[in-house]
């Protein structure tokens, strides 16, 4: 193997490594952002679920009374 060929291969590997590092960092940022959004959505769902349960509990339940026009 010639010195030049080895140097070219090392440079190619270094370039790939740098590209992979950038890609991994970008993917990490994307996953982190998505987890934050998921956590926010989970909290909103929990809050809406509580509000719905409260609203259902406070509903006036219809009685079996006849309407006044009977």
C-alpha positions in Angstrom: 0.0 0.0 0.0 1.4 3.4 -0.9 1.7 6.2 1.5 -0.6 8.4 -0.6 -3.3 5.7 -0.8 -3.3 5.3 2.9 -3.5 9.0 3.5 -6.4 9.3 1.1 -8.2 6.5 2.9 -7.6 8.1 6.3 -8.9 11.4 5.0 -12.0 9.7 3.6 -12.7 8.0 6.9 -12.2 11.3 8.8 -14.7 13.0 6.4 -17.2 10.2 7.0 -16.8 10.4 10.8 -17.4 14.1 10.7 -20.5 13.6 8.6 -21.7 10.9 11.0 -21.1 13.2 14.0 -23.2 16.0 12.5 -25.9 13.5 11.6 -26.0 12.0 15.1 -26.2 15.5 16.7 -29.0 16.5 14.4 -30.9 13.3 15.1 -30.3 13.8 18.9 -31.7 17.4 18.7 -34.7 16.1 16.8 -35.5 13.3 19.3 -35.1 15.7 22.2 -37.5 18.2 20.6 -40.0 15.4 20.0 -39.8 14.2 23.6 -40.5 17.7 24.8 -43.5 18.0 22.5 -44.7 14.5 23.7 -44.4 15.5 27.3 -46.3 18.8 26.7 -49.1 16.9 24.9 -49.3 14.3 27.7 -49.8 17.1 30.2 -52.4 18.7 28.1 -54.3 15.4 27.7 -54.2 14.8 31.4 -55.5 18.3 32.1 -58.3 18.0 29.6 -59.2 14.5 31.0 -59.5 16.0 34.5 -61.6 18.9 33.2 -63.9 16.4 31.4 -64.3 14.3 34.5 -65.1 17.4 36.5 -67.6 18.5 33.9 -69.3 15.1 33.8 -69.4 15.0 37.6 -71.1 18.4 37.7 -73.7 17.6 35.1 -77.3 18.0 36.1 -78.7 14.6 35.7 -82.2 14.5 34.1 -85.0 13.3 36.3 -87.9 11.3 35.1 -90.3 14.2 35.7 -92.9 15.0 33.0 -92.4 18.1 31.1 -94.7 21.0 32.1 -96.8 20.8 28.9 -98.2 17.4 29.9 
